[in-house]
């Protein structure tokens, strides 16, 4: 059965509309909020742990499949660029509403193995108590007074703990760190091109360090 001229015109218009939609290139996000939603959806679909750094709330969040597992509020948050040849070096790469890849701890977490012998009270994590109590993360993982979370491309979160660290403490050579930063400022050592300094209460900072995923997580910066 032959189609009427009106039907032919309608069918042709639908074909032209479909062709226009398919041939139009994907549009970039129209706003920072939309970019955050797209990045967050991709991280949630990865089925892996990831981090979010919320600039307005000044907190780091540990997330999985779109749900927040824990939040670590910061007392202060400072954005800066390390010096090179004793001059500030600015980074022009976009870093807000973007995902930073493959974060890892520096220094890395070290698990202290505790040997428990039933009946030997000196080997219990809490001598003087009845029976044998299993060690906690605070017993097994010592935490340094400051640490870095480094991502690909040299982007770094520097976490400084304020207050008394609960549980085991990792002692660091402060002079070694200052000497390393001095050499970086002279251009004699590679330096991070971009750094955010967070000051956290020692309890929160230690919890973030001890709960850091073993599979290097990505981080989304939320404005």
C-alpha positions as CSV (number, residue, x, y, z in Angstrom):
1,X,0.0,0.0,0.0
2,X,1.5,3.4,-1.0
3,X,2.1,6.0,1.6
4,X,0.4,9.4,1.4
5,X,2.5,12.5,0.8
6,X,1.8,13.6,4.4
7,X,3.1,10.3,5.8
8,X,6.2,10.5,3.6
9,X,6.9,14.0,4.9
10,X,6.4,12.9,8.5
11,X,8.7,9.9,8.1
12,X,11.4,12.0,6.4
13,X,11.3,14.5,9.3
14,X,11.8,11.7,11.8
15,X,14.8,10.4,9.9
16,X,16.3,13.9,9.7
17,X,15.8,14.4,13.5
18,X,17.4,11.0,14.3
19,X,20.3,11.7,12.0
20,X,20.9,15.1,13.7
21,X,20.9,13.5,17.2
22,X,23.3,10.8,16.2
23,X,25.7,13.1,14.4
24,X,25.8,15.7,17.2
25,X,29.0,15.3,19.2
26,X,28.7,14.8,23.0
27,X,28.5,18.0,24.8
28,X,30.9,18.9,27.6
29,X,29.3,19.4,31.1
30,X,27.6,22.8,31.3
31,X,28.6,23.4,34.9
32,X,30.9,22.3,37.7
33,X,28.0,20.6,39.4
34,X,27.2,18.6,36.4
35,X,30.9,17.6,36.0
36,X,30.9,16.4,39.7
37,X,27.8,14.3,39.1
38,X,29.4,12.7,36.0
39,X,32.6,12.0,37.8
40,X,30.8,10.7,40.9
41,X,28.7,8.3,38.8
42,X,31.8,6.9,37.1
43,X,33.4,6.3,40.5
44,X,30.3,4.7,42.0
45,X,30.1,2.3,39.0
46,X,33.7,1.2,39.5
47,X,32.7,-0.9,42.5
48,X,35.9,0.3,44.3
49,X,36.6,2.4,47.3
50,X,37.3,6.0,46.4
51,X,37.8,9.3,48.2
52,X,36.0,12.7,48.0
53,X,37.6,16.0,49.1
54,X,34.8,18.5,49.8
55,X,36.3,22.0,49.7
56,X,33.3,23.8,51.1
57,X,32.8,21.5,54.0
58,X,36.6,20.9,54.4
59,X,36.4,17.2,54.8
60,X,37.6,14.0,53.2
61,X,35.1,11.2,52.7
62,X,35.7,7.5,52.1
63,X,33.0,6.2,49.7
64,X,32.0,3.0,47.9
65,X,29.4,2.6,45.1
66,X,28.1,6.1,45.7
67,X,27.6,5.7,49.5
68,X,29.7,7.5,52.1
69,X,31.4,5.1,54.5
70,X,33.2,7.6,56.7
71,X,33.9,11.4,56.9
72,X,37.1,13.0,58.2
73,X,36.6,16.8,58.9
74,X,39.7,19.1,58.6
75,X,40.4,22.0,60.8
76,X,42.0,23.9,58.0
77,X,42.5,23.5,54.3
78,X,45.2,25.3,52.3
79,X,45.8,25.1,48.5
80,X,49.3,25.9,47.2
81,X,52.1,25.1,44.8
82,X,55.5,23.9,46.0
83,X,58.4,26.2,45.2
84,X,61.0,25.7,42.6
85,X,64.3,27.6,42.6
86,X,62.7,29.3,45.7
87,X,59.9,30.8,43.6
88,X,56.2,29.7,43.8
89,X,55.3,27.6,40.8
90,X,51.6,27.8,39.8
91,X,49.8,24.9,38.2
92,X,47.3,25.7,35.4
93,X,45.8,22.2,35.2
94,X,42.2,22.0,36.3
95,X,41.8,20.2,39.6
96,X,38.3,21.0,40.9
97,X,35.5,18.7,39.8
98,X,38.1,16.3,38.4
99,X,39.2,12.8,39.5
100,X,42.8,12.3,40.8
101,X,44.0,8.8,40.1
102,X,45.8,6.1,42.0
103,X,46.3,7.5,45.5
104,X,48.9,6.0,47.8
105,X,50.2,6.7,51.3
106,X,53.6,8.2,52.0
107,X,54.9,6.8,54.3
108,X,53.0,3.5,53.6
109,X,51.1,1.9,56.3
110,X,53.0,-0.8,58.2
111,X,51.2,-3.6,60.0
112,X,52.9,-4.6,63.2
113,X,52.3,-8.3,63.8
114,X,51.6,-9.1,67.5
115,X,52.4,-12.6,68.6
116,X,49.9,-13.8,71.3
117,X,50.6,-16.9,73.3
118,X,47.7,-18.3,75.3
119,X,48.5,-18.3,79.0
120,X,51.4,-15.9,78.6
121,X,50.0,-12.5,79.9
122,X,53.1,-10.6,78.7
123,X,52.0,-11.2,75.1
124,X,48.5,-9.9,75.3
125,X,47.9,-6.4,73.8
126,X,46.4,-5.3,77.1
127,X,48.3,-7.0,80.0
128,X,46.4,-7.5,83.2
129,X,43.1,-8.3,81.6
130,X,41.4,-11.7,81.7
131,X,42.0,-13.9,78.7
132,X,43.4,-12.9,75.4
133,X,42.0,-9.9,73.6
134,X,42.6,-9.5,69.9
135,X,44.6,-6.5,68.8
136,X,42.9,-3.5,67.2
137,X,44.0,-1.4,64.3
138,X,45.3,1.1,66.8
139,X,47.6,-1.6,68.1
140,X,48.7,-2.9,64.6
141,X,49.1,0.2,62.5
142,X,51.4,3.0,63.8
143,X,50.5,6.5,62.4
144,X,53.0,9.3,61.6
145,X,52.3,12.9,62.8
146,X,52.0,13.9,59.1
147,X,51.7,12.0,55.8
148,X,51.0,12.5,52.2
149,X,48.4,11.0,49.9
150,X,50.1,11.2,46.4
151,X,48.2,10.8,43.1
152,X,49.3,10.5,39.5
153,X,50.6,13.7,38.0
154,X,52.2,14.8,41.3
155,X,49.0,16.0,42.9
156,X,49.3,15.6,46.7
157,X,47.2,15.9,49.8
158,X,49.5,16.7,52.8
159,X,47.7,15.6,56.0
160,X,49.0,17.1,59.3
161,X,47.7,15.7,62.5
162,X,47.1,17.9,65.5
163,X,46.9,16.5,69.0
164,X,47.7,13.1,70.6
165,X,47.7,10.2,68.1
166,X,45.6,7.3,69.5
167,X,47.4,3.9,69.6
168,X,50.7,3.2,68.0
169,X,52.7,6.2,66.7
170,X,55.2,6.1,63.8
171,X,58.2,8.3,64.5
172,X,59.6,10.3,61.5
173,X,62.8,12.2,61.1
174,X,61.6,15.7,60.8
175,X,65.0,17.0,59.6
176,X,65.0,14.5,56.7
177,X,61.6,15.8,55.5
178,X,62.7,19.5,55.8
179,X,66.0,18.7,53.9
180,X,64.1,17.0,51.2
181,X,61.7,19.9,50.7
182,X,64.7,22.3,50.7
183,X,66.3,20.3,47.8
184,X,62.9,20.3,46.0
185,X,62.8,24.1,46.3
186,X,66.2,24.4,44.7
187,X,65.1,22.2,41.9
188,X,67.5,19.4,42.9
189,X,64.7,16.9,43.6
190,X,61.4,16.4,41.8
191,X,58.6,18.3,43.6
192,X,54.9,18.0,43.7
193,X,53.4,20.4,41.1
194,X,50.3,20.8,43.2
195,X,49.6,20.3,46.9
196,X,46.7,20.7,49.3
197,X,47.5,20.8,53.0
198,X,44.9,19.5,55.5
199,X,45.1,19.9,59.2
200,X,43.1,17.2,61.0
201,X,42.4,16.3,64.6
202,X,44.8,13.5,65.4
203,X,41.9,11.0,66.0
204,X,40.4,11.8,62.6
205,X,43.8,11.8,60.8
206,X,44.8,8.5,62.3
207,X,41.5,6.9,61.4
208,X,41.9,8.0,57.8
209,X,45.4,6.6,57.7
210,X,44.5,3.3,59.2
211,X,41.4,2.9,57.0
212,X,43.1,3.8,53.7
213,X,42.2,1.3,51.0
214,X,44.9,-1.2,50.0
215,X,43.8,-0.9,46.4
216,X,45.0,2.6,45.4
217,X,41.8,4.8,45.4
218,X,40.9,7.7,43.2
219,X,39.8,11.0,44.6
220,X,37.1,13.4,43.4
221,X,37.5,17.1,44.4
222,X,34.1,18.6,45.1
223,X,33.8,22.4,45.2
